[in-house]
Amino acid sequence: MLFLIYINDFPRSTDNCAEAVLFADDTSIVIANANVQEYKHNAKITIQEINDWFCSNSLTINYYKTHYLQFSTIKQKEIPFQIITTHTILTNMNSTIFLGLTIDSTVLWKEHIISLAIKVNKASFAIRAIKLLLNLNVPKTIYYSYFHSVMSYGIIFWETSHFATNVFRIQ
């Protein structure tokens, strides 16, 4: 709780060109701009503002855990540039995990759905293995704990993916 109070003013440290998203001890900065030059400028300014805030609050950024992800379409490729801080060059990732969802740079959800398929397969095996040994309530509990919760988490975001409709087609 003290940590949350301590960083409460962090979202205001960035100019109007970026938006901070805080969740517990995980922070994401969103920079959006259709103009390439403005996008690069906004990224540079935002990194400087973040560094200034951390310095003035006697905190340090763990640059080994800090990376960035550019969203692009298949037709519009990512913008080639590097984000350089006073300590390191940030790594440009193709995907990242955000609040339990694996998000890739093209937002096709392929990696997320593959990881879901593995989890769902394990849950299906567990249900199949015990369904004949126990009464009906136990497999139902396992279903809602391991299968349903995994499948429904974040579905509002990834359910319209073309890959998802091909992998999880019910016939």
Backbone as numpy.savetxt, mean C-alpha at the origin, in Angstrom:
# Nx Ny Nz CAx CAy CAz Cx Cy Cz
0.04 6.16 21.89 -0.78 7.34 21.89 0.09 8.60 21.89
1.15 8.57 22.68 2.05 9.73 22.72 2.69 9.98 21.35
3.04 8.88 20.66 3.61 9.03 19.32 2.63 9.72 18.39
1.36 9.33 18.43 0.35 9.94 17.57 0.16 11.42 17.88
0.20 11.76 19.16 0.11 13.18 19.53 1.34 13.94 19.03
2.49 13.30 19.16 3.75 13.93 18.77 3.79 14.26 17.27
3.26 13.37 16.44 3.31 13.60 14.99 2.02 14.19 14.43
1.11 14.60 15.29 -0.19 15.10 14.86 -0.09 16.24 13.85
0.90 17.11 13.95 1.01 18.24 13.04 1.80 17.92 11.77
2.29 16.68 11.64 3.09 16.32 10.47 2.38 16.56 9.13
1.10 16.20 8.99 0.43 16.43 7.69 0.44 17.90 7.26
0.50 18.82 8.19 0.54 20.24 7.83 1.94 20.70 7.43
2.94 19.83 7.57 4.31 20.22 7.25 4.56 20.28 5.75
3.74 19.59 4.98 3.91 19.62 3.53 3.05 20.73 2.93
3.56 21.32 1.88 2.85 22.39 1.19 1.57 21.81 0.56
0.84 22.61 -0.15 -0.41 22.15 -0.78 -0.18 21.18 -1.93
1.07 20.88 -2.26 1.35 20.01 -3.39 1.41 18.53 -3.01
1.23 18.22 -1.73 1.28 16.83 -1.27 0.28 16.62 -0.15
-0.12 15.37 0.01 -1.05 15.02 1.09 -0.46 13.87 1.89
-0.40 14.03 3.19 0.12 12.98 4.07 -1.03 12.08 4.52
-0.78 10.78 4.49 -1.74 9.79 4.97 -1.08 9.05 6.11
-1.62 9.21 7.32 -1.04 8.58 8.50 -1.93 7.44 8.97
-1.29 6.33 9.31 -2.00 5.22 9.94 -1.05 4.57 10.92
-1.34 4.74 12.20 -0.47 4.27 13.29 0.94 4.81 13.07
1.93 3.94 12.88 3.29 4.42 12.66 3.70 4.36 11.19
2.73 4.21 10.31 2.99 4.14 8.87 2.54 5.44 8.22
3.42 6.05 7.45 3.11 7.33 6.81 3.31 7.21 5.31
2.36 7.70 4.54 2.48 7.76 3.09 2.25 9.20 2.65
2.99 9.63 1.66 2.84 10.96 1.09 2.36 10.79 -0.34
1.28 11.46 -0.70 0.72 11.37 -2.04 0.97 12.69 -2.76
1.63 12.59 -3.92 1.89 13.76 -4.76 1.27 13.46 -6.12
0.38 14.31 -6.56 -0.28 14.10 -7.85 -0.21 15.37 -8.67
0.23 15.22 -9.91 0.27 16.34 -10.83 0.44 15.80 -12.25
-0.35 16.25 -13.17 -0.28 15.78 -14.55 0.93 16.38 -15.28
1.39 17.54 -14.85 2.55 18.18 -15.47 3.83 17.56 -14.91
4.68 17.02 -15.78 5.88 16.30 -15.36 6.83 17.20 -14.58
7.07 18.40 -15.07 8.00 19.30 -14.39 7.47 19.71 -13.01
6.19 19.99 -12.92 5.60 20.35 -11.63 5.64 19.16 -10.67
5.41 17.97 -11.21 5.46 16.75 -10.39 6.86 16.59 -9.78
7.90 16.72 -10.60 9.27 16.59 -10.10 9.58 17.68 -9.08
9.15 18.90 -9.36 9.38 20.02 -8.44 8.66 19.78 -7.12
7.41 19.35 -7.18 6.63 19.08 -5.97 7.25 17.97 -5.13
7.78 16.94 -5.78 8.43 15.85 -5.05 9.67 16.37 -4.32
10.45 17.17 -4.99 11.67 17.73 -4.39 11.32 18.63 -3.19
10.36 19.51 -3.37 9.94 20.42 -2.29 9.38 19.63 -1.11
8.56 18.64 -1.39 7.93 17.84 -0.33 8.98 17.11 0.49
9.97 16.52 -0.17 11.04 15.82 0.56 11.78 16.80 1.46
12.03 18.00 0.98 12.73 18.99 1.79 11.87 19.40 2.99
10.58 19.61 2.77 9.68 19.98 3.87 9.59 18.88 4.92
9.54 17.63 4.47 9.50 16.50 5.40 10.79 16.42 6.21
11.91 16.56 5.53 13.20 16.55 6.24 13.27 17.67 7.27
12.79 18.86 6.90 12.80 20.00 7.83 11.93 19.71 9.06
10.74 19.12 8.84 9.85 18.81 9.96 10.50 17.80 10.89
11.07 16.73 10.31 11.71 15.71 11.13 12.87 16.30 11.93
13.68 17.13 11.30 14.81 17.75 11.97 14.35 18.66 13.11
13.34 19.48 12.87 12.86 20.40 13.90 12.17 19.68 15.06
11.75 18.43 14.85 11.12 17.65 15.90 12.04 16.57 16.48
13.34 16.70 16.20 14.37 15.79 16.71 14.09 14.33 16.37
13.61 14.10 15.16 13.34 12.75 14.66 14.21 12.49 13.43
14.37 11.24 13.09 15.10 10.88 11.88 14.24 9.93 11.05
14.42 10.01 9.76 13.70 9.13 8.83 14.55 7.89 8.61
13.92 6.73 8.64 14.62 5.49 8.31 14.61 5.36 6.78
15.69 5.79 6.15 15.75 5.79 4.69 15.83 4.39 4.09
16.19 3.40 4.90 16.22 2.03 4.40 14.80 1.48 4.22
13.84 2.03 4.93 12.44 1.62 4.79 11.63 2.58 3.93
12.26 3.66 3.49 11.55 4.69 2.73 11.75 4.45 1.24
10.66 4.43 0.50 10.71 4.25 -0.95 9.54 4.99 -1.57
9.52 5.02 -2.89 8.40 5.67 -3.56 7.89 4.80 -4.70
6.66 5.06 -5.05 5.97 4.31 -6.09 5.27 5.30 -7.00
5.57 5.23 -8.28 4.89 6.09 -9.26 3.76 5.29 -9.89
2.59 5.86 -9.89 1.47 5.22 -10.57 1.48 5.65 -12.02
1.26 4.68 -12.90 1.24 4.97 -14.33 0.28 4.00 -14.99
0.00 4.27 -16.25 -0.84 3.36 -17.02 0.06 2.57 -17.97
-0.51 1.61 -18.64 0.28 0.83 -19.59 0.76 1.73 -20.73
-0.08 2.66 -21.16 0.30 3.58 -22.24 1.23 4.67 -21.75
0.98 5.18 -20.55 1.80 6.25 -20.00 2.81 5.64 -19.04
4.06 5.58 -19.43 5.10 4.98 -18.60 5.48 5.91 -17.46
6.19 5.36 -16.48 6.61 6.18 -15.34 7.60 7.26 -15.78
7.65 8.30 -15.00 8.53 9.43 -15.27 9.92 9.08 -14.74
10.93 9.11 -15.61 12.28 8.76 -15.13 12.90 9.91 -14.33
13.03 9.71 -13.04 13.74 10.65 -12.18 14.04 9.99 -10.86
14.95 10.58 -10.12 15.34 10.06 -8.82 14.96 11.06 -7.74
14.55 10.53 -6.60 14.31 11.38 -5.44 15.54 11.24 -4.55
16.25 12.35 -4.41 17.50 12.36 -3.66 17.30 13.15 -2.37
17.65 12.53 -1.26 17.60 13.21 0.03 19.03 13.54 0.43
19.19 14.13 1.59 20.53 14.46 2.06 21.33 13.20 2.42
20.63 12.08 2.61 21.29 10.85 3.05 21.39 9.77 1.98
20.44 9.73 1.06 20.40 8.61 0.13 19.51 8.94 -1.08
19.51 8.04 -2.04 18.57 8.08 -3.17 17.46 7.10 -2.83
16.22 7.58 -2.85 15.09 6.70 -2.53 14.88 5.68 -3.64
14.48 4.49 -3.24 14.25 3.40 -4.18 12.88 3.54 -4.82
12.83 3.43 -6.14 11.56 3.43 -6.87 11.08 1.98 -6.93
9.96 1.70 -6.30 9.42 0.34 -6.23 8.35 0.14 -7.30
8.17 -1.11 -7.72 7.09 -1.45 -8.64 5.80 -1.76 -7.90
5.93 -2.15 -6.62 4.76 -2.43 -5.81 5.11 -2.19 -4.35
4.07 -2.02 -3.54 4.26 -1.83 -2.10 3.03 -2.36 -1.39
3.19 -2.63 -0.11 2.06 -3.07 0.70 1.57 -1.87 1.49
0.30 -1.54 1.31 -0.32 -0.40 1.98 -1.55 -0.89 2.71
-1.49 -0.89 4.03 -2.59 -1.34 4.89 -3.09 -2.73 4.49
-2.16 -3.62 4.19 -2.50 -5.01 3.88 -2.83 -5.28 2.43
-2.86 -4.25 1.59 -3.13 -4.43 0.17 -1.83 -4.24 -0.61
-1.52 -5.16 -1.50 -0.34 -5.02 -2.34 -0.74 -4.20 -3.56
-0.18 -3.01 -3.65 -0.52 -2.08 -4.73 0.66 -2.01 -5.68
0.39 -2.21 -6.98 1.46 -2.10 -7.97 1.33 -0.79 -8.73
2.38 -0.42 -9.45 2.43 0.89 -10.09 1.37 1.10 -11.17
0.85 0.04 -11.74 -0.19 0.17 -12.76 -1.59 -0.11 -12.20
-1.69 -0.39 -10.94 -2.94 -0.68 -10.22 -3.74 -1.78 -10.92
-3.04 -2.83 -11.31 -3.71 -3.99 -11.91 -4.02 -5.06 -10.86
-3.43 -4.96 -9.67 -3.70 -5.82 -8.52 -3.23 -7.25 -8.72
-2.42 -7.53 -9.72 -2.00 -8.90 -9.99 -1.26 -9.51 -8.79
-0.28 -8.80 -8.23 0.48 -9.34 -7.09 -0.42 -9.56 -5.87
-1.34 -8.64 -5.64 -2.25 -8.77 -4.50 -3.14 -10.00 -4.66
-3.65 -10.20 -5.83 -4.57 -11.32 -6.07 -3.82 -12.65 -6.01
-2.58 -12.67 -6.46 -1.78 -13.90 -6.36 -1.56 -14.25 -4.89
-1.23 -13.24 -4.07 -1.04 -13.52 -2.63 -2.34 -13.95 -1.98
-3.46 -13.37 -2.42 -4.77 -13.80 -1.91 -5.07 -15.25 -2.28
-4.75 -15.61 -3.50 -5.01 -16.97 -3.96 -4.26 -17.98 -3.11
-3.04 -17.65 -2.71 -2.25 -18.54 -1.85 -2.92 -18.68 -0.48
-3.35 -17.56 0.10 -4.01 -17.59 1.41 -5.33 -18.35 1.35
-6.10 -18.12 0.30 -7.40 -18.77 0.15 -7.22 -20.27 -0.07
-6.19 -20.66 -0.78 -5.90 -22.07 -1.00 -5.60 -22.77 0.32
-4.82 -22.11 1.18 -4.52 -22.69 2.50 -5.78 -22.80 3.34
-6.64 -21.80 3.30 -7.89 -21.84 4.06 -8.79 -22.95 3.54
-8.85 -23.12 2.24 -9.68 -24.18 1.64 -9.17 -25.56 2.08
-7.85 -25.71 2.11 -7.27 -26.99 2.54 -7.65 -27.27 3.99
-7.55 -26.25 4.85 -7.88 -26.43 6.27 -9.34 -26.84 6.45
-10.23 -26.20 5.73 -11.66 -26.53 5.83 -11.92 -27.95 5.32
-11.30 -28.28 4.19 -11.48 -29.62 3.62 -10.94 -30.71 4.56
-9.83 -30.41 5.23 -9.19 -31.40 6.09 -10.02 -31.72 7.33
-10.75 -30.74 7.85 -11.47 -30.98 9.11 -12.97 -31.12 8.96
-13.52 -30.88 7.79 -14.98 -30.85 7.66 -15.66 -32.16 8.05
-15.03 -33.28 7.83 -15.64 -34.56 8.16 -15.41 -34.95 9.62
-14.44 -34.29 10.27 -14.10 -34.67 11.64 -14.89 -33.93 12.70
-15.40 -32.76 12.38 -16.06 -31.91 13.37 -17.46 -31.53 12.92
-18.24 -30.96 13.85 -19.59 -30.55 13.47 -19.52 -29.33 12.53
-20.62 -28.97 11.94 -20.69 -27.94 10.90 -20.27 -26.55 11.39
-20.42 -26.25 12.66 -20.07 -24.92 13.16 -18.58 -24.63 13.09
-17.73 -25.63 13.26 -16.28 -25.42 13.24 -15.81 -25.03 11.84
-16.17 -25.77 10.78 -15.77 -25.32 9.45 -16.33 -23.94 9.08
-17.54 -23.62 9.56 -18.09 -22.28 9.30 -17.23 -21.21 9.96
-16.81 -21.47 11.18 -15.95 -20.52 11.90 -14.63 -20.35 11.17
-14.06 -21.45 10.72 -12.80 -21.37 9.96 -13.02 -20.61 8.66
-14.13 -20.88 8.00 -14.44 -20.16 6.76 -14.47 -18.65 7.00
-15.21 -18.19 8.00 -15.32 -16.75 8.25 -14.02 -16.16 8.77
-13.23 -16.94 9.48 -11.97 -16.43 10.02 -10.88 -16.34 8.98
-10.74 -17.39 8.19 -9.59 -17.48 7.28 -9.92 -17.19 5.82
-11.08 -17.56 5.37 -11.41 -17.42 3.95 -12.15 -16.11 3.68
-13.29 -15.96 4.31 -14.14 -14.80 4.06 -13.45 -13.48 4.40
-12.75 -13.43 5.53 -12.08 -12.20 5.94 -10.97 -11.82 4.95
-10.23 -12.81 4.47 -9.16 -12.55 3.50 -9.73 -12.08 2.17
-10.79 -12.73 1.72 -11.39 -12.38 0.42 -12.08 -11.02 0.45
-12.71 -10.68 1.54 -13.49 -9.44 1.57 -12.67 -8.21 1.93
-11.48 -8.39 2.53 -10.68 -7.23 2.92 -10.18 -6.48 1.68
-10.57 -5.24 1.55 -10.12 -4.39 0.46 -10.75 -4.69 -0.89
-11.78 -5.52 -0.90 -12.38 -5.94 -2.18 -12.97 -4.75 -2.95
-13.36 -3.71 -2.25 -13.91 -2.54 -2.92 -12.89 -1.91 -3.86
-11.60 -2.13 -3.58 -10.55 -1.56 -4.43 -10.17 -2.48 -5.58
-9.98 -3.76 -5.30 -9.40 -4.63 -6.32 -10.41 -5.50 -7.07
-11.68 -5.51 -6.68 -12.64 -6.44 -7.28 -12.89 -6.20 -8.77
-12.69 -4.99 -9.26 -12.98 -4.72 -10.67 -11.79 -5.02 -11.57
-10.70 -5.49 -11.01 -9.52 -5.82 -11.79 -9.84 -6.93 -12.79
-9.37 -6.78 -14.00 -9.56 -7.80 -15.03 -8.93 -9.11 -14.58
-7.77 -9.04 -13.95 -7.09 -10.23 -13.47 -7.93 -10.94 -12.41
-8.55 -10.17 -11.52 -9.38 -10.75 -10.46 -10.57 -11.49 -11.05
-11.20 -10.93 -12.06 -12.38 -11.59 -12.63 -11.99 -12.87 -13.35
-10.76 -12.96 -13.86 -10.31 -14.18 -14.51 -9.89 -15.25 -13.51
-9.25 -14.84 -12.42 -8.77 -15.80 -11.43 -9.90 -16.36 -10.59
-10.82 -15.50 -10.14 -11.85 -15.90 -9.21 -13.22 -16.02 -9.89
-13.25 -16.48 -11.10 -14.51 -16.63 -11.81 -15.30 -17.79 -11.22
-16.53 -17.51 -10.85 -17.40 -18.55 -10.30 -18.28 -19.05 -11.44
-18.26 -20.35 -11.67 -19.04 -20.91 -12.77 -20.03 -21.92 -12.27
